Each structure stands twice: as C-alpha cells, then as structure tokens.
Amino acid sequence: MNQPIVLGLLALLAGTVIGATAVNGLHAQNKAPGVYAVLNLRAINSSDVFKTLPSKMGDFDGHTA
C-alpha cells in the first residue's frame, strides 16, 4: 500500500478510538442529582425548629442540605 494511505487510515482509526472514549466519558458524567428538598422558610416561625431542620433531613453524600 501507499504510505500516505496507511498513515491516513491509522489517523482515522486513532481519531475514532479517541472520539469513542470521549463520548463514553461524557456520558458517564451525565447524572442528575437524586433528590431536591424545597422548604418554605417563611412558614417556620420558631428558631428552635429551624435549627433542627438539617438533622431531620440527614446527610447526603457528605453535604448537609
């Protein structure tokens, strides 16, 4: 075979492998958060209740909501 043709085919193969790896990596990052907590803070009229809210909601992967 002609050397430029072989070099072109190798470049095409390398680009395909790199592109497939990149798409697979980006697909793995597309994960939505599991749960959202929405609170109406105006409905809480006691500071004691407000202080106990984080302990009632729990710890989510090291992040306290």
N, C-alpha and C positions, 0 to 999 in steps of 0.2 A: 504494500500500500504506500501511498504517497505520505511523506512525513507531515505536511500541514493538515492533511485529513485526519491522521491518527491523533495529532495534537488537538484538533478541534473536537474530536469525539471524546477524548479524555477530559477536556474542559467542560463539555456538555454533561458528561457523567458526574464530574465533581460538582457542578452547579446544581444538578438535580439532587444529589445527596445533601448538599448544604441547605438547599431550599426545603427539602422534606424534614430535615432536622429542625429548622427554624419554625416551620408550621407546627410541628409536634410540640415544640417548647412553648409557643404562644398559646396553643390550645390548652395546655396544662395550667396556664395562668388564668384562664377564664373561669373563675369560680366565684359565685356570688356569696355574700355573707349569709350565714344561716338564719339569723333572727334579728329583727329590729324591735326595740322597745320604745314606744311613744307614750309619754306621760304629759298630762295636763298639770303643770306645776301650779297654776292658779287655783286648782281645786284642793291643793294641800294647804291647810290653814294652820297647821301646827308644826313648829320647828322640830319637835321630837319625832314626828312621823317622817319628816323629810330626812333626818339623819339616819333612819333605819332602812331607807329605800335601797341603797347599794347592797346591804347584806341580804335583803329579801330577793333581789334579782340574781345574785350569785356572781361567780367569776367566769367570764367567757374567754378561754384561751389566754389567760393572764391579763385580760383587760376588763376592769370593772366598769360596768356601764353606769 
